[in-house]
Amino acid sequence: MSPTLVSIVEDDPEAKSRLEASIASQPWLALDAAYATGSEALLGLADQAPDVLLVDLGLPDMPGLEVIRRVAKRHPACDILVVTIFGDESHVMAALEAGARGYLLKGSLTHDIALDIRDVREGGSPLSPGIARQLLARFMPAEGEACAKDATLSPREREILRTIAKGFSYAETARLLGITVGTVHTHLKRVYRKLAVNSKTEAVFEAGRLGLLRS
């Protein structure tokens, strides 16, 4: 099988080196290109994009959001992951609305970025735990609000969704709940269908809005 191609848009040499080392350590990944500015990235990605693009938001010449917006529009098949120090709600929401499929804080990257790349390629939406909690707080309904769809999710489906919403990967969720990764995927597909959503991020948003994530 061909390796998953990854490009990086990052101006900080140390952060760039860490990401490159993580990609180089995995035989199923290959570094396609690394850009230090947004303009370099847009030029290099004008005609063709990698499978995954890692983008910092604090670029020296333009907002990383602009890079995300243009690449997502031109290359919709490219999975874009934000890797940044900005964890405020305005940056998070703007990046997701621009087309990012995951949002990771540099300070919370205690594991290999390759795990997040695998997650997004499998249809997931990697979120740092702090970002997941922030999004849940934004969409959590009032305490007394009724949840009409709650009964449609099984106890196991709600348990898996709550664990995923805390920022755990599919593999970590499977280990915590004592089930296989395949079982996690099967249950999540049912959740997506029941909530009429197409991704993990949308499921977390909708479940939070409906109050499904309360213990």
Backbone as ProteinMPNN parsed JSONL, in Angstrom:
{"seq_chain_A": "MSPTLVSIVEDDPEAKSRLEASIASQPWLALDAAYATGSEALLGLADQAPDVLLVDLGLPDMPGLEVIRRVAKRHPACDILVVTIFGDESHVMAALEAGARGYLLKGSLTHDIALDIRDVREGGSPLSPGIARQLLARFMPAEGEACAKDATLSPREREILRTIAKGFSYAETARLLGITVGTVHTHLKRVYRKLAVNSKTEAVFEAGRLGLLRS", "coords_chain_A": {"N_chain_A": [[0.834, -1.198, 0.0], [0.4, 2.281, -0.665], [2.093, 4.871, 1.121], [0.603, 7.09, 3.576], [0.407, 10.413, 2.716], [1.759, 13.3, 4.155], [1.694, 16.749, 4.823], [3.187, 19.704, 6.232], [2.469, 22.804, 7.766], [4.147, 25.031, 9.322], [5.877, 27.366, 11.234], [7.612, 27.376, 13.372], [10.714, 26.122, 14.182], [11.373, 24.085, 16.056], [8.9, 22.854, 16.711], [8.207, 22.013, 14.162], [10.25, 20.154, 13.645], [9.647, 18.176, 15.534], [7.185, 17.221, 14.602], [7.943, 16.282, 12.08], [9.708, 14.241, 12.841], [7.99, 12.478, 14.097], [6.378, 11.685, 11.956], [8.321, 10.482, 10.33], [8.941, 8.271, 11.846], [7.053, 6.364, 11.393], [6.288, 3.727, 9.248], [4.091, 3.752, 7.561], [3.561, 6.312, 6.984], [4.474, 9.28, 5.152], [6.462, 12.121, 4.631], [5.357, 14.731, 2.745], [5.717, 17.471, 2.165], [7.048, 20.461, 3.7], [6.175, 23.564, 4.991], [6.993, 26.937, 5.791], [5.543, 29.242, 5.798], [2.275, 30.687, 5.153], [1.841, 31.552, 2.525], [3.776, 30.135, 1.07], [2.782, 27.574, 1.442], [0.242, 27.68, 0.185], [1.033, 28.102, -2.433], [2.501, 25.776, -2.938], [0.509, 23.9, -2.642], [-1.268, 24.369, -4.622], [-2.006, 22.881, -6.931], [-2.093, 20.205, -6.161], [-2.805, 18.216, -3.301], [-1.753, 16.761, -0.136], [-2.574, 13.68, 1.634], [-3.063, 14.281, 4.278], [-2.992, 17.344, 6.049], [-1.134, 19.256, 8.237], [-1.637, 22.062, 10.152], [-0.495, 25.066, 11.536], [-1.933, 27.776, 13.348], [-0.824, 30.245, 13.872], [0.792, 31.746, 11.786], [3.527, 33.483, 10.127], [2.933, 35.22, 7.972], [0.256, 35.2, 7.219], [-3.06, 34.433, 8.446], [-3.444, 31.125, 9.728], [-5.943, 30.122, 9.397], [-6.811, 31.058, 6.942], [-5.308, 29.553, 5.184], [-6.352, 27.024, 5.747], [-9.017, 27.392, 4.935], [-8.789, 27.896, 2.152], [-7.448, 25.6, 1.184], [-9.202, 23.558, 1.979], [-11.399, 24.161, 0.422], [-10.377, 23.911, -2.173], [-9.261, 21.362, -2.205], [-11.074, 19.101, -1.177], [-10.836, 16.451, -0.315], [-8.621, 16.299, 1.252], [-7.496, 15.773, 4.497], [-7.541, 17.977, 7.086], [-5.687, 18.959, 9.855], [-5.52, 20.93, 12.711], [-2.756, 22.146, 14.486], [-1.794, 23.745, 17.175], [-1.139, 26.556, 19.44], [-3.251, 28.008, 20.22], [-6.107, 27.945, 22.058], [-8.588, 29.058, 22.457], [-12.149, 29.636, 22.246], [-13.015, 31.067, 19.963], [-10.999, 30.713, 17.99], [-11.067, 27.916, 17.753], [-13.734, 27.342, 16.839], [-13.748, 28.823, 14.469], [-11.763, 27.528, 12.968], [-12.827, 24.922, 12.643], [-15.151, 25.527, 11.258], [-13.986, 26.516, 8.96], [-13.029, 24.271, 7.748], [-11.333, 22.434, 8.989], [-10.648, 19.179, 10.287], [-9.963, 18.305, 12.703], [-8.63, 19.295, 15.913], [-5.864, 20.167, 17.622], [-3.987, 20.85, 20.509], [-0.753, 22.123, 20.997], [0.478, 21.929, 23.495], [-0.798, 19.773, 24.65], [-0.072, 17.519, 23.34], [0.788, 14.732, 24.171], [1.211, 12.282, 23.154], [2.093, 10.381, 20.208], [1.801, 12.175, 17.182], [1.119, 10.704, 15.022], [-0.894, 8.953, 15.787], [-3.155, 10.553, 15.832], [-3.269, 11.257, 13.175], [-3.831, 8.778, 12.027], [-6.329, 8.412, 13.163], [-7.911, 10.505, 12.003], [-7.793, 9.735, 9.339], [-9.278, 7.47, 9.429], [-11.759, 8.408, 9.58], [-12.32, 9.807, 11.87], [-12.36, 12.621, 14.201], [-9.948, 14.132, 15.559], [-9.559, 15.598, 18.746], [-8.093, 17.668, 21.162], [-8.291, 16.955, 24.662], [-9.034, 19.22, 26.267], [-10.169, 20.905, 24.356], [-12.329, 19.367, 23.511], [-13.896, 19.341, 25.856], [-14.472, 22.043, 26.048], [-16.045, 22.465, 23.762], [-18.197, 20.845, 24.394], [-19.256, 22.185, 26.6], [-20.145, 24.47, 25.36], [-22.275, 23.569, 23.788], [-23.946, 22.231, 25.509], [-27.176, 21.689, 26.758], [-29.634, 23.439, 28.812], [-30.153, 22.351, 32.223], [-32.71, 21.325, 32.699], [-33.737, 20.769, 30.221], [-35.501, 18.876, 27.828], [-34.698, 15.701, 26.35], [-35.266, 14.374, 23.497], [-34.14, 12.459, 21.812], [-32.689, 10.781, 23.385], [-33.567, 8.261, 24.193], [-33.185, 6.764, 21.941], [-30.585, 5.976, 21.728], [-28.513, 3.336, 22.721], [-27.43, 2.124, 25.997], [-24.689, 1.362, 25.79], [-23.915, 2.682, 23.45], [-24.21, 5.356, 24.254], [-22.28, 5.381, 26.26], [-19.89, 4.928, 24.846], [-19.904, 7.191, 23.187], [-19.736, 9.25, 25.083], [-17.179, 8.76, 26.078], [-15.548, 9.103, 23.791], [-16.108, 11.794, 23.386], [-14.65, 12.988, 25.365], [-12.191, 13.217, 24.343], [-10.682, 10.967, 23.872], [-9.034, 8.57, 21.773], [-10.133, 6.186, 19.237], [-8.872, 3.717, 19.733], [-8.02, 4.06, 22.385], [-10.49, 4.384, 23.638], [-11.615, 1.862, 23.184], [-9.883, 0.288, 24.728], [-10.316, 1.327, 27.319], [-12.986, 0.653, 27.745], [-12.992, -2.033, 27.473], [-13.454, -3.372, 25.041], [-13.351, -4.17, 21.481], [-11.638, -2.282, 18.879], [-13.027, -2.419, 16.513], [-15.618, -2.852, 17.431], [-16.13, -0.409, 18.64], [-16.163, 1.262, 16.363], [-18.391, 0.162, 15.036], [-20.532, 0.747, 16.8], [-20.357, 3.539, 16.792], [-21.013, 4.144, 14.152], [-23.691, 3.497, 14.189], [-24.573, 5.414, 15.974], [-24.057, 7.754, 14.494], [-25.913, 7.402, 12.438], [-28.36, 7.43, 13.853], [-28.35, 9.973, 14.978], [-28.274, 11.473, 12.766], [-25.837, 12.459, 11.589], [-22.474, 12.917, 10.249], [-19.868, 12.655, 11.141], [-17.408, 12.343, 13.805], [-17.022, 14.744, 15.192], [-19.397, 16.154, 14.57], [-21.198, 14.424, 15.779], [-20.523, 14.685, 18.484], [-21.142, 17.405, 18.876], [-23.948, 17.382, 18.358], [-24.874, 15.487, 20.204], [-24.091, 16.724, 22.577], [-25.682, 19.006, 22.45], [-28.175, 17.871, 22.724], [-28.072, 16.801, 25.213], [-27.103, 14.244, 25.666], [-24.701, 13.46, 26.716], [-24.422, 13.572, 29.388], [-23.614, 11.954, 32.44]], "CA_chain_A": [[0.0, 0.0, 0.0], [1.127, 3.543, -0.683], [2.031, 5.534, 2.435], [-0.219, 8.283, 3.729], [1.243, 11.599, 2.529], [1.473, 14.355, 5.126], [2.43, 18.012, 4.687], [3.198, 20.509, 7.453], [2.579, 24.267, 7.649], [4.602, 25.37, 10.671], [7.05, 28.237, 11.158], [8.498, 27.161, 14.521], [11.611, 25.023, 13.816], [11.314, 22.978, 17.014], [7.631, 22.158, 16.508], [8.3, 21.367, 12.847], [11.125, 18.987, 13.779], [8.925, 17.132, 16.271], [6.186, 16.64, 13.706], [8.663, 15.529, 11.046], [10.251, 13.031, 13.457], [6.861, 11.585, 14.323], [5.996, 11.132, 10.652], [9.41, 9.614, 9.862], [9.014, 7.064, 12.677], [6.001, 5.428, 11.003], [6.477, 3.292, 7.855], [2.884, 3.972, 6.754], [3.48, 7.75, 6.744], [5.576, 9.879, 4.396], [6.405, 13.587, 4.588], [5.239, 15.21, 1.368], [6.341, 18.796, 2.099], [6.958, 21.275, 4.916], [6.154, 24.976, 4.633], [7.167, 27.822, 6.938], [4.603, 30.363, 5.699], [1.029, 30.375, 4.483], [1.957, 31.782, 1.083], [4.508, 28.996, 0.526], [1.876, 26.431, 1.462], [-0.781, 27.833, -0.846], [1.694, 27.913, -3.721], [2.84, 24.365, -3.082], [-0.712, 23.082, -2.647], [-2.175, 24.925, -5.627], [-2.507, 21.88, -7.871], [-2.261, 18.884, -5.56], [-2.689, 18.238, -1.849], [-1.445, 15.454, 0.459], [-3.716, 13.046, 2.305], [-3.272, 15.002, 5.546], [-2.256, 18.612, 6.172], [-1.038, 19.761, 9.609], [-1.541, 23.518, 10.009], [-0.441, 25.955, 12.698], [-2.747, 28.966, 13.091], [-0.037, 31.473, 14.03], [1.823, 31.838, 10.747], [4.098, 34.84, 10.104], [2.503, 36.097, 6.882], [-1.201, 35.215, 7.085], [-3.676, 33.513, 9.4], [-3.552, 29.739, 9.303], [-7.336, 29.909, 9.006], [-6.94, 31.318, 5.512], [-4.753, 28.376, 4.522], [-7.346, 25.958, 5.906], [-10.197, 27.712, 4.135], [-8.5, 27.746, 0.719], [-7.118, 24.205, 0.878], [-10.422, 22.765, 2.134], [-12.263, 24.427, -0.737], [-9.746, 23.431, -3.412], [-8.953, 19.931, -2.086], [-11.962, 18.605, -0.119], [-10.442, 15.111, 0.15], [-7.483, 16.444, 2.164], [-7.86, 15.879, 5.914], [-6.763, 19.065, 7.688], [-5.613, 18.961, 11.31], [-4.892, 22.101, 13.327], [-1.832, 21.887, 15.594], [-1.558, 25.143, 17.528], [-1.162, 26.917, 20.861], [-4.474, 28.782, 20.472], [-7.176, 27.07, 22.503], [-9.812, 29.792, 22.756], [-13.321, 29.2, 21.49], [-13.132, 31.727, 18.661], [-10.099, 30.035, 17.065], [-11.536, 26.548, 17.546], [-14.921, 27.337, 16.003], [-13.392, 29.335, 13.144], [-11.004, 26.496, 12.253], [-13.739, 23.842, 12.273], [-16.036, 26.05, 10.222], [-13.192, 26.709, 7.74], [-12.802, 22.982, 7.1], [-10.452, 21.54, 9.743], [-11.336, 17.975, 10.755], [-9.465, 17.998, 14.035], [-8.006, 20.473, 16.533], [-4.942, 19.679, 18.632], [-3.155, 21.859, 21.155], [0.629, 21.673, 21.085], [0.806, 21.593, 24.885], [-1.445, 18.527, 25.074], [0.371, 16.417, 22.486], [1.616, 13.844, 24.987], [1.403, 11.05, 22.399], [2.577, 10.563, 18.849], [0.828, 12.779, 16.274], [0.715, 9.669, 14.073], [-2.161, 8.379, 16.249], [-4.21, 11.465, 15.393], [-3.341, 11.137, 11.716], [-4.57, 7.539, 11.75], [-7.717, 8.649, 13.572], [-8.628, 11.314, 11.016], [-7.891, 8.967, 8.096], [-10.315, 6.456, 9.631], [-13.046, 9.085, 9.667], [-12.486, 10.471, 13.153], [-12.051, 14.05, 14.305], [-9.148, 14.244, 16.779], [-9.674, 16.831, 19.519], [-7.442, 17.644, 22.464], [-9.316, 16.869, 25.707], [-9.516, 20.543, 26.663], [-11.026, 21.41, 23.285], [-13.573, 18.596, 23.565], [-14.689, 19.836, 26.992], [-14.927, 23.387, 25.698], [-17.142, 22.347, 22.805], [-19.338, 20.284, 25.105], [-19.837, 23.247, 27.418], [-20.827, 25.408, 24.467], [-23.494, 23.012, 23.232], [-24.74, 21.543, 26.513], [-28.426, 22.397, 27.024], [-29.965, 23.707, 30.202], [-30.316, 21.123, 32.989], [-34.062, 20.792, 32.625], [-34.184, 20.617, 28.836], [-35.828, 17.5, 27.472], [-33.859, 15.087, 25.314], [-36.166, 13.459, 22.81], [-33.42, 11.394, 21.138], [-31.899, 10.018, 24.345], [-34.024, 6.876, 24.235], [-32.807, 6.058, 20.72], [-29.223, 5.478, 21.881], [-28.383, 2.297, 23.738], [-26.474, 2.483, 27.053], [-23.323, 1.216, 25.293], [-23.674, 3.762, 22.494], [-23.996, 6.596, 25.018], [-21.01, 5.237, 26.971], [-18.821, 5.129, 23.873], [-19.935, 8.575, 22.743], [-19.212, 10.088, 26.172], [-15.723, 8.558, 26.153], [-14.988, 9.772, 22.616], [-16.27, 13.239, 23.565], [-13.618, 13.464, 26.294], [-10.951, 13.374, 23.601], [-9.963, 9.703, 23.705], [-9.054, 8.006, 20.428], [-10.893, 4.933, 19.138], [-8.119, 2.652, 20.405], [-8.07, 4.315, 23.826], [-11.867, 4.104, 24.055], [-11.764, 0.408, 23.207], [-9.146, -0.235, 25.88], [-10.974, 1.751, 28.555], [-14.282, -0.015, 27.897], [-12.81, -3.471, 27.371], [-14.039, -3.871, 23.797], [-12.432, -4.033, 20.356], [-11.763, -1.061, 18.088], [-14.096, -2.668, 15.556], [-16.896, -2.653, 18.124], [-16.285, 1.04, 18.781], [-16.56, 1.771, 15.049], [-19.754, -0.295, 14.756], [-21.46, 1.52, 17.615], [-20.346, 4.936, 16.358], [-21.772, 4.229, 12.91], [-25.105, 3.511, 14.562], [-24.824, 6.731, 16.569], [-24.113, 8.713, 13.389], [-27.18, 7.218, 11.735], [-29.466, 7.824, 14.721], [-28.311, 11.422, 15.198], [-28.252, 12.109, 11.44], [-24.581, 13.187, 11.433], [-21.527, 12.204, 9.389], [-18.522, 12.606, 11.685], [-17.309, 12.334, 15.261], [-17.225, 16.101, 15.683], [-20.819, 16.455, 14.483], [-21.886, 13.609, 16.786], [-20.285, 15.307, 19.79], [-21.936, 18.628, 18.902], [-25.377, 17.07, 18.438], [-25.126, 14.812, 21.477], [-24.005, 17.738, 23.629], [-26.855, 19.866, 22.355], [-29.343, 17.111, 23.17], [-27.917, 16.363, 26.592], [-26.831, 12.815, 25.709], [-23.368, 13.182, 27.256], [-24.437, 13.572, 30.86], [-23.486, 10.602, 33.024]], "C_chain_A": [[0.87, 1.251, 0.0], [1.028, 4.201, 0.683], [1.094, 6.729, 2.414], [0.689, 9.504, 3.649], [0.791, 12.712, 3.461], [2.316, 15.581, 4.812], [2.237, 18.833, 5.959], [3.275, 21.982, 7.089], [2.881, 24.784, 9.045], [5.877, 26.195, 10.589], [8.027, 28.04, 12.31], [9.39, 25.946, 14.247], [11.505, 23.82, 14.757], [10.028, 22.164, 16.833], [7.646, 21.389, 15.19], [9.144, 20.102, 12.934], [10.433, 17.843, 14.497], [7.902, 16.446, 15.376], [6.85, 15.776, 12.629], [9.196, 14.21, 11.602], [9.15, 11.999, 13.691], [6.43, 10.908, 13.024], [7.045, 10.134, 10.158], [9.471, 8.295, 10.625], [8.004, 5.998, 12.273], [6.148, 5.019, 9.535], [5.268, 3.557, 6.97], [2.651, 5.459, 6.47], [4.675, 8.211, 5.919], [5.387, 11.387, 4.372], [6.406, 14.036, 3.137], [5.939, 16.549, 1.206], [6.182, 19.48, 3.453], [7.103, 22.732, 4.52], [6.245, 25.83, 5.897], [6.197, 28.996, 6.93], [3.332, 29.9, 4.975], [1.123, 30.526, 2.98], [2.724, 30.648, 0.409], [3.588, 27.779, 0.408], [0.844, 26.52, 0.34], [-0.199, 27.653, -2.241], [1.982, 26.434, -3.961], [1.633, 23.46, -3.204], [-1.703, 23.526, -3.719], [-2.809, 23.847, -6.498], [-2.804, 20.532, -7.237], [-2.026, 18.977, -4.063], [-2.347, 16.849, -1.325], [-2.718, 14.84, 1.039], [-4.09, 13.816, 3.568], [-2.41, 16.249, 5.57], [-2.307, 19.06, 7.626], [-0.769, 21.255, 9.537], [-1.491, 24.204, 11.359], [-1.269, 27.197, 12.367], [-1.94, 30.248, 13.138], [1.101, 31.561, 13.045], [2.3, 33.278, 10.617], [3.514, 35.773, 9.055], [0.995, 36.178, 6.694], [-1.791, 34.276, 8.128], [-3.714, 32.086, 8.857], [-4.968, 29.392, 8.873], [-7.537, 30.107, 7.508], [-6.394, 30.139, 4.702], [-5.766, 27.232, 4.571], [-8.524, 26.173, 4.965], [-9.938, 27.44, 2.645], [-8.215, 26.303, 0.343], [-8.366, 23.331, 0.966], [-11.348, 22.952, 0.941], [-11.697, 23.82, -2.011], [-9.533, 21.92, -3.406], [-9.792, 19.315, -0.965], [-11.589, 17.231, 0.423], [-9.277, 15.153, 1.132], [-7.987, 16.602, 3.593], [-6.948, 16.91, 6.581], [-6.851, 18.993, 9.213], [-4.911, 20.231, 11.785], [-3.983, 21.627, 14.452], [-1.323, 23.249, 16.031], [-1.498, 25.351, 19.033], [-2.464, 27.622, 21.229], [-5.629, 27.85, 20.82], [-8.472, 27.777, 22.829], [-10.923, 29.404, 21.797], [-13.39, 29.81, 20.094], [-12.238, 31.058, 17.62], [-10.607, 28.63, 16.731], [-12.709, 26.529, 16.568], [-14.602, 27.805, 14.588], [-12.663, 28.277, 12.327], [-11.91, 25.366, 11.785], [-14.688, 24.287, 11.169], [-15.297, 26.236, 8.895], [-12.908, 25.396, 7.031], [-11.853, 22.04, 7.816], [-11.259, 20.352, 10.265], [-10.823, 17.511, 12.099], [-8.737, 19.205, 14.577], [-7.182, 19.994, 17.717], [-4.107, 20.824, 19.185], [-1.74, 21.319, 21.335], [0.987, 21.224, 22.498], [0.219, 20.286, 25.364], [-1.031, 17.335, 24.231], [1.349, 15.531, 23.258], [1.855, 12.508, 24.285], [1.839, 11.401, 20.979], [1.479, 11.137, 17.954], [0.339, 11.757, 15.246], [-0.61, 9.03, 14.483], [-3.333, 9.246, 15.791], [-4.377, 11.423, 13.881], [-4.11, 9.879, 11.336], [-6.049, 7.729, 12.058], [-8.492, 9.414, 12.504], [-8.768, 10.57, 9.688], [-8.949, 7.874, 8.191], [-11.688, 7.095, 9.796], [-13.306, 9.792, 10.977], [-12.163, 11.95, 13.081], [-11.28, 14.271, 15.603], [-9.295, 15.608, 17.446], [-8.881, 16.671, 20.803], [-8.524, 17.638, 23.538], [-9.886, 18.219, 26.124], [-10.449, 21.148, 25.629], [-12.365, 20.69, 23.295], [-14.47, 19.092, 24.693], [-15.262, 21.217, 26.693], [-16.115, 23.343, 24.746], [-18.393, 21.776, 23.468], [-20.039, 21.355, 25.925], [-20.633, 24.222, 26.567], [-22.192, 24.889, 24.033], [-24.365, 22.278, 24.246], [-26.004, 22.327, 26.815], [-28.622, 22.665, 28.5], [-30.32, 22.407, 30.896], [-31.694, 20.5, 32.803], [-34.56, 20.53, 31.22], [-34.398, 19.151, 28.486], [-34.916, 17.001, 26.367], [-34.649, 14.013, 24.602], [-35.427, 12.272, 22.215], [-32.657, 10.483, 22.1], [-32.267, 8.537, 24.309], [-33.589, 6.093, 23.013], [-31.397, 5.506, 20.796], [-29.181, 4.45, 22.999], [-27.408, 2.76, 24.814], [-25.02, 2.397, 26.575], [-22.972, 2.316, 24.312], [-23.426, 5.08, 23.217], [-22.657, 6.562, 25.747], [-19.831, 5.496, 26.038], [-18.759, 6.588, 23.442], [-19.394, 9.507, 23.82], [-17.692, 9.975, 26.27], [-15.021, 9.253, 24.994], [-15.016, 11.281, 22.804], [-15.228, 13.826, 24.512], [-12.255, 13.605, 25.617], [-10.152, 12.106, 23.413], [-10.086, 9.201, 22.266], [-9.896, 6.735, 20.42], [-10.193, 3.814, 19.897], [-8.166, 2.826, 21.92], [-9.46, 4.028, 24.388], [-12.097, 2.6, 24.171], [-11.076, -0.191, 24.435], [-9.832, 0.101, 27.198], [-12.26, 0.975, 28.822], [-14.19, -1.53, 27.752], [-13.46, -4.092, 26.153], [-13.016, -3.69, 22.674], [-12.651, -2.7, 19.634], [-12.886, -1.218, 17.061], [-15.472, -2.46, 16.162], [-17.172, -1.166, 18.318], [-16.785, 1.638, 17.473], [-18.015, 1.405, 14.736], [-20.781, 0.527, 15.519], [-21.523, 2.98, 17.156], [-21.104, 5.116, 15.048], [-23.266, 4.264, 13.184], [-25.485, 4.859, 15.167], [-24.965, 7.781, 15.473], [-25.463, 8.638, 12.684], [-28.353, 7.733, 12.571], [-29.522, 9.341, 14.927], [-28.278, 12.201, 13.89], [-27.03, 12.995, 11.26], [-23.618, 12.321, 10.623], [-20.122, 12.099, 9.951], [-18.567, 12.622, 13.202], [-17.561, 13.716, 15.837], [-18.702, 16.472, 15.664], [-21.602, 15.677, 15.53], [-21.73, 14.209, 18.168], [-21.109, 16.578, 19.931], [-23.408, 18.315, 19.156], [-25.724, 16.412, 19.772], [-25.054, 15.793, 22.644], [-25.222, 18.629, 23.638], [-28.094, 19.184, 22.92], [-29.234, 16.619, 24.608], [-27.58, 14.896, 26.738], [-25.53, 12.467, 26.437], [-23.305, 13.313, 28.774], [-24.365, 12.148, 31.375], [-24.784, 10.202, 33.701]], "O_chain_A": [[1.946, 1.27, 0.597], [-0.008, 4.104, 1.34], [0.827, 7.306, 1.359], [1.637, 9.623, 4.425], [-0.396, 13.027, 3.549], [3.516, 15.466, 4.564], [1.246, 18.672, 6.67], [4.047, 22.372, 6.213], [1.974, 24.955, 9.858], [6.848, 25.782, 9.955], [9.167, 28.498, 12.228], [8.873, 24.839, 14.092], [11.542, 22.674, 14.31], [10.065, 20.934, 16.806], [7.162, 20.26, 15.111], [8.783, 19.08, 12.35], [10.6, 16.68, 14.128], [7.775, 15.222, 15.397], [6.378, 14.684, 12.312], [9.146, 13.182, 10.927], [9.357, 10.8, 13.505], [6.154, 9.709, 12.998], [6.704, 9.074, 9.632], [9.995, 7.307, 10.112], [8.075, 4.863, 12.743], [6.134, 5.884, 8.66], [5.401, 3.586, 5.746], [1.682, 5.829, 5.807], [5.751, 7.615, 5.976], [4.286, 11.877, 4.123], [7.344, 13.756, 2.391], [6.669, 16.757, 0.237], [5.305, 19.132, 4.245], [8.034, 23.099, 3.803], [5.663, 25.501, 6.93], [6.041, 29.676, 7.944], [3.317, 28.878, 4.29], [0.555, 29.727, 2.236], [2.373, 30.237, -0.696], [3.612, 27.056, -0.587], [0.604, 25.542, -0.369], [-0.86, 27.115, -3.129], [1.737, 25.909, -5.047], [1.711, 22.383, -3.795], [-2.856, 23.096, -3.713], [-4.008, 23.892, -6.773], [-3.667, 19.795, -7.714], [-1.158, 19.721, -3.605], [-2.62, 15.856, -1.998], [-3.801, 15.418, 0.941], [-5.267, 13.983, 3.888], [-1.248, 16.224, 5.167], [-3.389, 19.227, 8.19], [0.215, 21.679, 8.93], [-2.334, 23.961, 12.223], [-1.3, 27.623, 11.213], [-2.32, 31.239, 12.514], [2.265, 31.461, 13.434], [1.563, 34.203, 10.958], [3.583, 36.992, 9.212], [0.5, 37.121, 6.075], [-1.087, 33.407, 8.642], [-3.982, 31.867, 7.676], [-5.173, 28.476, 8.078], [-8.335, 29.409, 6.883], [-6.951, 29.775, 3.666], [-6.007, 26.558, 3.569], [-8.968, 25.249, 4.284], [-10.763, 26.83, 1.966], [-8.679, 25.826, -0.693], [-8.569, 22.458, 0.123], [-12.005, 22.007, 0.503], [-12.438, 23.279, -2.832], [-9.61, 21.269, -4.448], [-9.256, 19.032, 0.107], [-11.998, 16.884, 1.531], [-8.977, 14.148, 1.777], [-8.814, 17.471, 3.868], [-5.731, 16.732, 6.632], [-7.94, 18.969, 9.786], [-3.826, 20.56, 11.306], [-4.385, 20.806, 15.276], [-0.505, 23.854, 15.336], [-1.773, 24.434, 19.807], [-2.755, 27.815, 22.41], [-6.077, 27.063, 19.986], [-9.372, 27.176, 23.415], [-10.679, 28.914, 20.694], [-13.785, 29.134, 19.144], [-12.665, 30.855, 16.484], [-10.581, 28.209, 15.575], [-12.687, 25.791, 15.583], [-15.119, 27.252, 13.618], [-12.91, 28.138, 11.129], [-11.781, 24.898, 10.654], [-14.994, 23.521, 10.255], [-15.901, 26.128, 7.828], [-12.582, 25.393, 5.844], [-11.583, 20.949, 7.313], [-12.42, 20.505, 10.643], [-11.205, 16.444, 12.581], [-8.273, 20.05, 13.812], [-7.724, 19.48, 18.696], [-3.591, 21.656, 18.439], [-1.555, 20.185, 21.776], [1.716, 20.248, 22.676], [0.67, 19.734, 26.367], [-1.585, 16.247, 24.39], [2.559, 15.568, 23.037], [2.627, 11.686, 24.778], [1.935, 12.572, 20.611], [0.351, 10.644, 17.963], [-0.734, 11.924, 14.666], [-1.377, 8.605, 13.618], [-4.381, 8.727, 15.407], [-5.489, 11.54, 13.367], [-4.944, 9.905, 10.43], [-6.914, 7.268, 11.314], [-9.6, 9.022, 12.138], [-9.76, 10.755, 8.983], [-9.458, 7.402, 7.175], [-12.664, 6.414, 10.112], [-14.396, 10.325, 11.185], [-11.749, 12.464, 12.043], [-11.881, 14.565, 16.636], [-9.17, 16.645, 16.794], [-8.986, 15.64, 21.467], [-9.575, 18.252, 23.351], [-11.095, 18.348, 26.314], [-11.413, 21.827, 25.981], [-13.412, 21.311, 23.113], [-15.676, 19.246, 24.503], [-16.403, 21.515, 27.047], [-17.076, 24.095, 24.907], [-19.512, 22.173, 23.144], [-21.268, 21.427, 25.945], [-21.666, 24.737, 26.994], [-23.15, 25.655, 23.921], [-25.419, 21.755, 23.883], [-25.924, 23.521, 27.104], [-27.864, 22.174, 29.337], [-30.745, 21.455, 30.242], [-31.822, 19.277, 32.756], [-35.703, 20.107, 31.043], [-33.575, 18.295, 28.811], [-34.424, 17.779, 25.551], [-34.697, 12.868, 25.053], [-35.997, 11.185, 22.112], [-32.041, 9.51, 21.666], [-31.398, 7.669, 24.385], [-33.618, 4.863, 23.039], [-31.039, 4.642, 19.995], [-29.735, 4.658, 24.078], [-26.635, 3.69, 24.582], [-24.207, 3.258, 26.912], [-21.855, 2.834, 24.333], [-22.533, 5.838, 22.838], [-21.974, 7.582, 25.846], [-18.888, 6.2, 26.399], [-17.673, 7.16, 23.343], [-18.671, 10.453, 23.51], [-17.002, 10.965, 26.513], [-14.007, 9.922, 25.195], [-14.07, 11.975, 22.43], [-14.953, 15.025, 24.467], [-11.288, 14.053, 26.233], [-9.056, 12.146, 22.854], [-11.119, 9.387, 21.623], [-10.323, 6.261, 21.473], [-10.835, 3.052, 20.62], [-8.332, 1.852, 22.654], [-9.591, 3.491, 25.488], [-12.698, 2.126, 25.135], [-11.627, -1.071, 25.096], [-9.918, -0.743, 28.091], [-12.588, 0.674, 29.97], [-15.191, -2.231, 27.893], [-13.963, -5.214, 26.219], [-11.944, -3.124, 22.89], [-13.704, -2.075, 19.76], [-13.609, -0.264, 16.775], [-16.383, -1.959, 15.503], [-18.31, -0.716, 18.177], [-17.725, 2.433, 17.471], [-18.776, 2.233, 14.234], [-21.786, 0.954, 14.951], [-22.595, 3.586, 17.13], [-21.767, 6.135, 14.854], [-24.017, 4.965, 12.506], [-26.569, 5.384, 14.913], [-25.881, 8.603, 15.511], [-26.078, 9.659, 12.373], [-29.242, 8.401, 12.043], [-30.602, 9.92, 15.038], [-28.256, 13.432, 13.892], [-27.15, 14.144, 10.832], [-23.896, 11.155, 10.342], [-19.253, 11.51, 9.308], [-19.607, 12.877, 13.809], [-18.239, 13.851, 16.856], [-19.209, 17.043, 16.63], [-22.557, 16.196, 16.107], [-22.685, 14.244, 18.944], [-21.711, 16.813, 20.978], [-24.036, 18.894, 20.042], [-26.737, 16.737, 20.392], [-25.846, 15.714, 23.582], [-25.741, 18.973, 24.7], [-28.955, 19.831, 23.518], [-30.195, 16.08, 25.157], [-27.747, 14.337, 27.822], [-25.288, 11.299, 26.741], [-22.235, 13.176, 29.368], [-24.982, 11.243, 30.814], [-24.882, 9.105, 34.251]]}, "name": "protein", "num_of_chains": 1, "seq": "MSPTLVSIVEDDPEAKSRLEASIASQPWLALDAAYATGSEALLGLADQAPDVLLVDLGLPDMPGLEVIRRVAKRHPACDILVVTIFGDESHVMAALEAGARGYLLKGSLTHDIALDIRDVREGGSPLSPGIARQLLARFMPAEGEACAKDATLSPREREILRTIAKGFSYAETARLLGITVGTVHTHLKRVYRKLAVNSKTEAVFEAGRLGLLRS"}
